[in-house]
Amino acid sequence: MRLLVTGANGLVGSRVCALLTQQGHDVVGLGRGPRRTGGTHRYVEVDLTREADVAAAIAAAAPEVIIHPASMTEVDACEKDPEAAFAANVTATAAVARGARALGAHLVHVSTDYVFDGDAGPYSEDALPNPKGVYALTKHMAEQAARTFVPGCAIARTAVVYGWPAAGRPNFGAWLVGALEKGQPVKLFEDQVVSPSFADSVAAMLAELGVRRLGGVWNTCGGTVIDRVGFGRALCEVFGFDASLITPTRMADLKLASPRPLRSGLTTDKVRAELEARPLALPESLARFHAAWKANRPV
């Protein structure tokens, strides 16, 4: 099968490309800037906010399926620069979805638990979004753009994706490991509940949605809902770090630029029942994260 993956330099996109290539598919990765990740798939440098360039790249690749993880995910940066956030999250998604529509290709659009307000999580696939803040609003608009042009698309929502090695900027898990292994104290939210998601597991679920051409909304995330302090302490136990370096803090105390959902997280009943690639419980997820960290540490 011919598949195109956006964000091929990113944490999730790079893993989707690698997995699909291992499965024997013909894969083209689109990314911004020079190729930063390995693999044998073809790579094309494209700025997804340039609609004509996106259309040309998709037409040239002629994929049967497009998987679209590319996104501007820095929540506070989105709040400070709504123009950039809209371009990266809405304009780019619309361009990718138009390209899919032109070819009759299936689309898997990657979204986030931040489309919810965080008042009543964990959320199922049929819960009603109520986004707060620029990042959340643009991701919700991106879902609508994907549905507008490819009504049968899959909307794959994930949350707090982490993995090693990091791709580009450090993800939450990689940042936490980097600080704790140096003995640096960290502040983690005790009042934000999330579904931490191991990137390799997310990639497996996205790849399956693409190859099987499944539509509808899917929670492609970790299988454990937990607050960030609990995640940090569990990570310390697996990695052998000093848990006393973690200082619980409340989100309101940090006066962040953008609002964030507090009681968030996503339910995983649907993916457990219908996908072969299952969400990982936190112990298995952290064990795989630890193994990847050990295998990729500099000598």
Stockholm file with secondary structure:
# STOCKHOLM 1.0

chainA/1-299         MRLLVTGANGLVGSRVCALLTQQGHDVVGLGRGPRRTGGTHRYVEVDLTREADVAAAIAAAAPEVIIHPASMTEVDACEKDPEAAFAANVTATAAVARGARALGAHLVHVSTDYVFDGDAGPYSEDALPNPKGVYALTKHMAEQAARTFVPGCAIARTAVVYGWPAAGRPNFGAWLVGALEKGQPVKLFEDQVVSPSFADSVAAMLAELGVRRLGGVWNTCGGTVIDRVGFGRALCEVFGFDASLITPTRMADLKLASPRPLRSGLTTDKVRAELEARPLALPESLARFHAAWKANRPV
#=GR chainA/1-299 SS CEEEESCTTSHHHHHHHHHHHHTTCEEEEEESSSCCSCCSSEEEECCTTCHHHHHHHHHHHCCSEEEECCCCCCHHHHHHCHHHHHIIIIIHHHHHHHHHHHHTCEEEEEEEGGGSCSSSCSBCTTSCCCCCSHHHHHHHHHHHHHHHHCTTCEEEEECSEECSSCCSSCCHHHHHHHHHHTTCCEEEESSCEECCEEHHHHHHHHHHHHHTTCCEEEECSCSCCEEHHHHHHHHHHHHTCCGGGEEEECGGGGCCSSCCCSBCCBCCHHHHHHCSSCCCCHHHHHHHHHHHHHHHSCC
#=GC SS_cons         CEEEESCTTSHHHHHHHHHHHHTTCEEEEEESSSCCSCCSSEEEECCTTCHHHHHHHHHHHCCSEEEECCCCCCHHHHHHCHHHHHIIIIIHHHHHHHHHHHHTCEEEEEEEGGGSCSSSCSBCTTSCCCCCSHHHHHHHHHHHHHHHHCTTCEEEEECSEECSSCCSSCCHHHHHHHHHHTTCCEEEESSCEECCEEHHHHHHHHHHHHHTTCCEEEECSCSCCEEHHHHHHHHHHHHTCCGGGEEEECGGGGCCSSCCCSBCCBCCHHHHHHCSSCCCCHHHHHHHHHHHHHHHSCC
//
